[in-house]
Amino acid sequence: MRALAPSLGTMTRLDYTRDEHSRRYGRVARLMPEMEWDAHFDTVCAIEALKRERNAIVLAHNYQRPEIFHGVADVQGDSLALAGAAARSRADVVVMCGVHFMAETAKLLAPQKTVLLPDTRAGCSLADAITADDVRALRAAHPGAPVVCYVNTSAAVKAVSDVCCTSANALEIIESLGEPEVIFVPDQFLAAWVAKHTRVRIIPWAGRCEVHERFTAAEIEDYRRDTQAFVLAHPECSPEVQSAADYVGSTSGMIAALRQARPARAVLITECSMADNVSSAFPETEFLRPCNLCPHMQRITLTGIHAALRDLSPVIEIERSVAPAARACVQRMFEQTYRLTA
């Protein structure tokens, strides 16, 4: 891998042409004027050149800005999809366009790769809501109960948990354990959703997502009354919001539900970049955007991605005392998911 890379805007157009730029604009034409999209052209060109130079792959969560999601991402999706892509990729460098726990998860599954997070301040209120000591205390209070941790947790918390899950597979993972009660951390609203759909006794932790907890049931009723829209809510929302929605599920589940329902109008009760990024796949649907932005996701920018690839920094590292157990926790999720779907 060469140490030098082209500076911003100086590359030839072999990697990213005006024609390709215009083609990709079709995915975001409903979201921004072409002049705004064109303003990103030189930065995207430089990123594409650096990706080739570094043998790098860019992973973008569904909550990322459209110019990242559609402009430079090689893989787009939810936490589970991105973690799997990091593990399978032949790239030497992985750029995680998401938040810190996602970059840690990528590093756990691809320990030999260089994993970059363009802004290390991109955190998560859920991951910050619980520590490894909190999990140990829960275990002491409920001896014998296994611990399932949501992927939105630090590597240190994963290391003292039994198995990880995402919002897409939380119910299946919990039921697969065959235990009468399960400790579930840290999202209390996702825990409530799981408890509603299983006979397993769920022992929750009082963590919340700072984005999803702001939505209210009254807002949902207003959207439905005023627009007759199909309402889809993430299970990180409160139980009252979940009850008011037409569909409750993960980001990948929302996309599947939209594909099946093909509504004339839809409201996605989640981080509002989600609607921006999926709208091009559903041209017949009008997306109404109750815009609660995640301040951490918004820290990731094109210029930050370029700087990370140029400098190969900031690099995500995980303590040796934590990494093996945390990796095993995440790998159990994939193994269990494979068994459930095979």
C-alpha positions in Angstrom: 0.0 0.0 0.0 1.6 3.3 -1.0 2.0 6.0 1.6 1.1 8.9 -0.7 -2.3 9.7 -2.1 -3.7 12.5 -4.3 -4.8 15.7 -2.5 -8.4 16.9 -2.6 -9.6 17.7 -6.1 -6.3 16.9 -7.9 -7.0 13.4 -9.2 -7.8 12.5 -12.8 -11.4 11.6 -13.6 -10.7 7.9 -14.2 -12.3 6.8 -10.9 -15.3 9.0 -10.9 -16.6 10.7 -14.0 -19.1 13.4 -14.6 -21.4 10.8 -16.2 -21.2 8.7 -13.1 -21.8 11.7 -11.0 -24.9 12.6 -13.0 -26.2 9.0 -12.8 -25.9 9.0 -9.0 -27.7 12.3 -8.8 -30.8 10.5 -10.0 -30.9 8.8 -6.5 -31.0 12.2 -4.7 -32.8 14.4 -7.2 -35.8 14.5 -4.9 -33.7 15.7 -2.0 -31.3 18.4 -3.2 -30.8 20.7 -6.2 -28.2 19.6 -8.8 -26.0 22.5 -7.9 -25.7 21.2 -4.3 -24.9 17.7 -5.6 -22.3 19.2 -8.0 -20.6 21.0 -5.1 -19.6 17.6 -3.8 -18.0 16.4 -7.1 -14.3 17.2 -6.4 -14.5 15.7 -2.9 -16.2 12.5 -4.1 -13.5 12.2 -6.9 -10.7 12.5 -4.3 -12.4 9.9 -2.1 -12.8 7.5 -5.0 -9.1 7.9 -5.8 -8.1 7.3 -2.2 -10.3 4.2 -2.0 -8.4 2.7 -4.9 -5.1 3.8 -3.5 -5.7 2.4 -0.1 -7.7 -0.7 -1.2 -10.5 0.7 1.0 -14.2 0.1 1.3 -16.7 2.7 2.6 -19.6 1.4 4.7 -22.6 3.8 5.3 -25.4 3.3 7.8 -28.9 4.1 6.7 -28.8 7.3 8.8 -26.0 8.8 6.9 -26.2 12.0 4.7 -27.4 11.4 1.1 -24.1 12.6 -0.4 -22.3 9.9 1.6 -24.9 7.2 1.3 -25.3 7.6 -2.5 -22.1 9.4 -3.3 -19.2 7.3 -1.9 -20.6 4.3 0.0 -19.7 0.8 -1.3 -22.1 -0.9 1.1 -25.2 0.6 2.7 -27.4 -0.8 5.3 -28.2 -1.4 9.0 -25.7 -2.4 11.7 -25.9 -6.1 10.9 -25.3 -5.7 7.2 -22.3 -3.4 7.7 -20.7 -5.7 10.3 -21.1 -8.6 7.9 -19.7 -6.6 5.0 -16.6 -5.6 7.0 -15.9 -9.3 7.8 -16.4 -10.5 4.2 -14.6 -7.7 2.4 -11.1 -8.2 0.9 -10.3 -4.5 1.5 -7.3 -3.6 3.6 -9.1 -0.5 5.0 -12.7 -0.1 6.2 -14.1 3.4 6.6 -17.2 3.2 8.9 -19.7 6.0 8.1 -21.7 5.5 11.3 -21.0 5.8 15.0 -18.3 4.5 17.3 -19.9 1.2 18.3 -20.4 0.3 14.6 -16.7 0.9 14.0 -15.8 -1.2 17.0 -18.0 -4.0 15.7 -16.4 -3.9 12.3 -13.0 -4.1 14.0 -14.1 -7.1 16.1 -15.1 -9.0 13.0 -12.2 -7.8 10.8 -9.3 -7.6 13.3 -6.7 -7.7 10.6 -8.1 -4.7 8.8 -7.5 -1.0 9.4 -10.9 0.4 10.6 -11.3 4.1 10.4 -14.0 6.3 12.0 -13.9 9.8 10.3 -14.9 11.5 13.6 -14.4 9.8 16.9 -16.9 12.1 18.5 -19.7 10.2 16.7 -21.0 8.3 19.7 -24.4 6.9 20.8 -26.6 7.7 23.7 -27.5 4.0 24.0 -23.9 2.9 24.1 -23.2 5.5 26.7 -26.1 4.4 28.8 -24.5 1.3 30.2 -21.1 0.0 31.3 -19.5 -3.4 31.8 -19.9 -2.9 35.6 -23.6 -2.3 35.1 -23.9 -5.6 33.3 -22.0 -7.4 36.0 -24.4 -6.0 38.6 -27.4 -7.2 36.6 -25.9 -10.7 36.4 -25.4 -10.6 40.2 -29.0 -9.6 40.7 -30.4 -12.2 38.3 -28.1 -15.2 38.6 -28.4 -17.6 35.7 -30.1 -15.2 33.3 -28.2 -14.8 30.1 -27.4 -11.3 28.9 -28.3 -10.2 25.4 -26.8 -6.9 24.4 -28.1 -4.7 21.6 -25.4 -4.0 19.0 -25.6 -0.3 20.2 -23.2 -1.0 23.0 -19.4 -0.7 23.5 -17.0 -3.5 23.0 -16.5 -3.6 26.8 -20.2 -4.3 27.3 -20.3 -6.9 24.6 -17.3 -8.7 26.3 -19.4 -9.3 29.4 -22.6 -10.3 27.6 -23.5 -13.7 26.1 -24.8 -12.7 22.7 -25.4 -9.6 20.7 -28.4 -8.7 18.6 -29.8 -6.0 16.4 -33.3 -4.6 16.2 -33.9 -6.9 13.2 -33.1 -10.1 15.1 -33.6 -9.3 18.8 -36.7 -11.4 19.2 -35.3 -14.4 17.4 -32.0 -14.3 19.3 -33.7 -14.0 22.7 -36.1 -16.9 22.0 -33.3 -19.0 20.6 -31.7 -19.2 24.0 -34.5 -21.3 25.4 -34.3 -19.6 28.8 -37.3 -18.4 30.9 -35.8 -15.0 31.6 -33.2 -12.9 29.8 -31.4 -9.7 30.7 -31.7 -7.3 27.7 -29.5 -4.2 27.5 -29.5 -1.2 27.0 -32.6 0.0 25.2 -35.7 -0.1 27.4 -38.1 0.5 24.5 -36.7 -2.2 22.3 -36.9 -4.4 25.4 -40.6 -3.5 25.8 -41.3 -4.4 22.1 -39.6 -7.8 22.5 -41.4 -8.5 25.8 -44.7 -7.8 24.0 -43.9 -10.5 21.5 -42.5 -13.3 23.6 -43.2 -15.4 26.7 -39.6 -15.0 27.8 -39.4 -12.6 30.9 -37.3 -9.7 29.8 -35.2 -7.9 32.4 -34.5 -4.5 30.8 -32.1 -1.6 31.4 -33.2 2.0 31.4 -31.4 3.2 28.3 -32.9 5.3 25.5 -32.0 6.6 22.1 -31.9 10.4 22.2 -33.4 10.6 18.7 -36.2 8.1 18.9 -37.4 9.0 22.4 -38.4 12.5 21.1 -41.2 11.1 19.0 -44.7 11.1 20.6 -47.9 9.2 19.9 -49.7 12.6 19.4 -47.4 13.3 16.5 -48.2 10.0 14.9 -52.0 10.6 15.2 -51.5 14.1 13.6 -49.5 12.6 10.7 -52.2 10.0 10.1 -55.1 12.4 10.4 -53.6 15.1 8.2 -51.9 13.0 5.5 -53.4 9.5 5.6 -49.8 8.3 5.5 -48.5 4.8 6.3 -46.6 5.1 9.5 -43.5 3.0 10.2 -41.7 3.3 13.6 -38.5 1.9 14.9 -38.7 -0.2 18.1 -36.3 2.3 19.8 -39.4 4.6 20.0 -41.7 4.5 23.1 -44.4 1.8 23.4 -47.0 4.5 22.9 -45.4 5.4 19.5 -45.1 1.8 18.6 -48.8 1.2 19.3 -49.8 4.2 17.2 -47.8 3.1 14.1 -48.9 0.8 11.3 -45.6 -1.1 11.3 -42.8 -1.4 13.9 -39.4 -2.8 12.9 -35.7 -2.3 12.2 -34.4 -0.1 9.4 -34.2 -3.1 7.1 -37.6 -4.2 8.2 -39.0 -0.8 7.3 -37.6 -1.1 3.7 -39.2 -4.6 3.4 -42.5 -3.2 4.6 -42.4 -0.3 2.2 -41.7 -2.7 -0.6 -44.7 -4.8 0.3 -47.2 -2.0 1.0 -46.1 0.5 -1.7 -48.0 3.3 0.1 -48.8 6.6 -1.6 -47.5 8.4 1.5 -45.2 7.2 4.3 -43.8 8.6 7.5 -40.7 6.9 8.9 -40.5 7.4 12.6 -36.8 7.2 12.9 -33.7 9.3 12.1 -34.8 11.4 9.2 -31.9 10.7 6.9 -33.4 7.2 6.5 -36.3 8.5 4.5 -33.9 10.6 2.4 -31.8 7.6 1.5 -34.6 5.1 0.7 -36.8 7.5 -1.2 -35.1 6.8 -4.6 -36.1 3.2 -4.3 -39.8 4.1 -3.9 -40.5 6.8 -6.5 -44.2 6.3 -6.2 -44.2 7.1 -2.5 -44.2 10.6 -1.0 -42.1 10.6 2.1 -43.1 13.0 4.9 -40.1 13.7 7.1 -40.6 14.3 10.8 -37.0 15.3 11.0 -35.2 14.2 14.1 -31.5 14.1 13.2 -28.9 12.1 15.1 -26.2 14.6 16.0 -23.6 11.8 16.1 -24.4 10.5 12.6 -24.2 14.1 11.3 -20.6 14.4 12.4 -19.6 12.2 9.5 -18.9 14.3 6.4 -17.3 13.9 3.0 -14.4 16.0 4.0 -14.0 13.9 7.1 -14.0 10.7 5.1 -11.4 12.1 2.7 -9.1 13.1 5.6 -9.5 9.7 7.2 -8.4 8.0 4.0 -5.6 10.4 3.3 -4.2 10.1 6.8 -5.3 6.6 7.7 -6.7 8.1 10.9 -8.5 8.0 13.3 -7.9 4.2 13.7 -10.2 2.1 15.8 -8.4 -0.2 18.2 -9.9 -2.5 20.9 -8.1 -3.5 24.1 -6.7 -7.0 24.0 -8.3 -7.8 27.3 -11.7 -7.0 25.8 -11.5 -8.0 22.1 -11.7 -11.9 22.3 -14.9 -12.0 24.5 -16.5 -9.1 22.6 -15.8 -10.8 19.3 -17.3 -14.1 20.5 -20.4 -12.2 21.6 -20.9 -10.8 18.1 -20.0 -14.0 16.4 -22.6 -15.9 18.4 -25.2 -13.5 16.9 -24.2 -14.4 13.4 -24.1 -18.1 14.2 -27.5 -18.0 15.8 -29.0 -16.0 13.0 -27.6 -18.5 10.4 -29.2 -21.4 12.3 -32.5 -19.6 12.5 -32.6 -18.8 8.8 -31.0 -21.9 7.4 
